């Protein structure tokens, strides 16, 4: 079994990641490796932030790891909040405040198209890889549901009538941005576990 650190102490994210990856991987949290400080997120892109966090953990703790950064991009708001999704309404990082501000900014707008996007950076034996997952959808008129976290109560994925927060975890993970990115990660890690060729020599 491959032991790997997910660069987060967010209980909701850890639960989702562990459920998607299954029992082939021993996924540790930041706390499990003794990391209790807040990781830097100083970049202007999701890819940049996920890479910065993964590199911080690798350089300081020397463990194989992966980090993610996720953003909600709303067409009518010029793709905001984007990389600032977690702190859209301020540094308190309150999901309720973020949702309230989002709905307020969309008031009166007919186009409610949006997408969730996740970037994952993996560092495995000093080799770096990135994986992306996207799900299209729209922003609901009001929050609904009590599952999930973040903007889940107001995001309705394309082809569905429920918000992410109204779906069970298995249904959400099958179609979500994070689920799609993590699935690519899992496929790569499965190859890494079974393929004898060194990572540095793979295409």
C-alpha positions in Angstrom: 0.0 0.0 0.0 1.3 3.4 -1.0 1.4 6.0 1.8 0.9 9.5 0.6 0.1 12.8 2.2 -2.8 14.9 1.1 -1.8 18.5 1.9 -4.9 19.4 3.8 -6.4 19.2 7.3 -9.9 19.9 5.9 -12.0 17.0 7.2 -14.5 17.3 4.3 -11.8 17.2 1.6 -10.0 14.3 3.3 -13.1 12.3 3.5 -13.9 12.8 -0.2 -10.3 12.0 -1.2 -10.1 8.8 0.8 -13.5 7.7 -0.5 -12.5 8.2 -4.1 -9.0 6.7 -3.8 -10.2 3.6 -1.9 -8.1 1.2 0.2 -5.1 0.9 -2.1 -3.7 4.1 -0.6 -2.9 5.2 2.9 -3.8 8.9 2.7 -2.3 10.9 5.5 -3.4 14.4 6.5 -1.0 17.3 7.2 -1.6 16.7 11.0 -0.6 13.1 10.5 2.9 14.1 9.3 3.2 16.8 12.0 2.4 19.8 9.8 0.1 22.2 11.7 1.0 25.5 10.0 -1.1 27.1 7.3 0.3 26.3 3.8 1.1 29.2 1.5 -1.4 30.1 -1.2 0.2 33.1 -2.8 -0.3 32.4 -6.5 -2.8 33.8 -9.0 -3.9 30.5 -10.5 -5.3 27.3 -9.1 -2.4 25.4 -10.7 0.1 27.7 -9.0 -1.4 27.4 -5.6 -1.6 23.6 -5.7 2.0 23.4 -6.8 3.1 25.8 -4.1 1.4 23.8 -1.4 2.8 20.5 -2.6 6.3 21.8 -3.0 6.1 23.3 0.5 5.2 19.9 2.0 7.8 18.0 0.0 10.6 20.4 0.8 9.9 20.8 4.5 8.7 17.3 5.4 10.2 15.1 2.6 7.1 13.0 2.1 5.3 12.0 -1.1 2.3 14.2 -1.3 -0.4 15.9 -3.4 -2.2 19.2 -2.9 -5.3 20.6 -4.5 -6.8 24.0 -5.2 -10.3 24.5 -6.3 -12.2 27.5 -7.6 -15.7 28.3 -8.6 -15.8 30.3 -11.9 -19.0 32.2 -12.7 -19.4 33.5 -16.2 -21.5 36.6 -15.4 -18.9 37.6 -12.7 -15.9 37.5 -15.1 -15.0 34.0 -13.8 -14.9 35.2 -10.2 -14.4 34.2 -7.5 -11.9 31.8 -9.1 -8.7 31.4 -7.2 -10.1 33.5 -4.3 -13.2 31.2 -3.8 -12.3 30.2 -0.3 -11.9 33.8 0.9 -14.4 35.5 -1.4 -16.2 37.3 1.4 -13.1 37.9 3.5 -10.3 36.2 5.4 -12.6 34.4 7.8 -13.2 31.8 5.0 -16.9 31.4 5.9 -18.8 29.3 3.4 -22.1 30.9 4.4 -20.6 34.4 3.9 -19.1 33.4 0.5 -22.5 32.0 -0.7 -24.4 35.0 0.5 -22.0 37.4 -1.4 -22.1 35.2 -4.5 -25.9 35.2 -4.6 -26.0 38.9 -3.9 -23.6 39.6 -6.8 -25.7 37.5 -9.1 -29.0 39.1 -8.2 -30.9 40.2 -11.3 -28.5 38.4 -13.7 -30.1 35.9 -16.1 -26.9 34.1 -17.0 -26.0 31.9 -14.0 -23.6 29.5 -15.9 -20.6 28.5 -13.8 -17.9 25.8 -13.5 -16.0 24.2 -10.7 -12.3 23.5 -11.4 -9.8 21.6 -9.4 -6.0 21.4 -9.9 -4.0 18.7 -8.2 -0.2 18.7 -8.0 1.4 15.4 -7.1 5.0 15.1 -6.0 6.1 11.5 -6.0 9.8 10.7 -5.4 10.7 14.3 -6.4 8.8 14.0 -9.7 6.0 16.5 -10.2 2.7 16.0 -12.1 -0.5 18.0 -12.4 -4.1 16.8 -12.9 -7.2 18.9 -13.6 -10.9 18.3 -13.2 -13.8 20.5 -14.4 -17.5 20.3 -14.1 -19.9 22.6 -15.8 -23.2 23.8 -14.2 -25.1 26.8 -12.9 -25.7 28.7 -9.7 -29.0 28.1 -8.1 -31.3 31.0 -7.0 -30.9 30.0 -3.4 -29.0 27.5 -1.2 -30.4 24.0 -0.9 -29.1 20.8 0.7 -26.9 20.0 3.7 -24.3 17.6 2.2 -20.9 18.6 1.0 -19.2 21.9 1.8 -18.2 25.2 0.4 -20.4 26.3 -2.5 -22.1 22.9 -2.9 -25.5 24.2 -1.7 -25.7 26.6 -4.7 -24.0 24.7 -7.5 -26.2 22.6 -9.8 -24.0 20.4 -12.2 -25.0 20.2 -15.8 -27.6 17.5 -16.6 -28.9 17.5 -13.0 -31.6 19.2 -11.0 -30.1 19.0 -7.6 -27.2 20.9 -6.0 -24.1 19.1 -5.0 -25.3 19.5 -1.4 -28.5 17.6 -2.2 -26.5 14.6 -3.5 -25.0 11.7 -1.5 -21.2 11.5 -1.6 -21.0 8.7 -4.1 -23.2 10.5 -6.6 -21.3 13.7 -6.2 -17.8 12.1 -6.4 -18.8 10.4 -9.7 -19.3 13.7 -11.5 -17.5 16.4 -9.4 -14.5 18.5 -10.4 -12.5 17.0 -7.5 -13.6 13.5 -8.3 -12.5 13.8 -11.9 -9.1 15.2 -10.9 -8.6 12.6 -8.2 -9.6 9.8 -10.6 -6.7 10.9 -12.9 -4.4 11.0 -9.9 -5.5 7.5 -8.9 -5.0 6.1 -12.4 -1.5 7.5 -12.4 -0.7 6.2 -8.9 -2.0 2.7 -9.8 0.5 2.7 -12.7 3.2 3.9 -10.4 2.5 1.0 -8.0 2.6 -1.7 -10.7 5.0 -0.3 -13.4 8.6 -1.3 -12.7 10.0 1.4 -15.0 11.4 4.4 -13.0 9.2 7.4 -13.0 11.9 9.6 -14.5 12.0 7.3 -17.6 8.3 7.3 -18.3 6.9 9.5 -21.0 
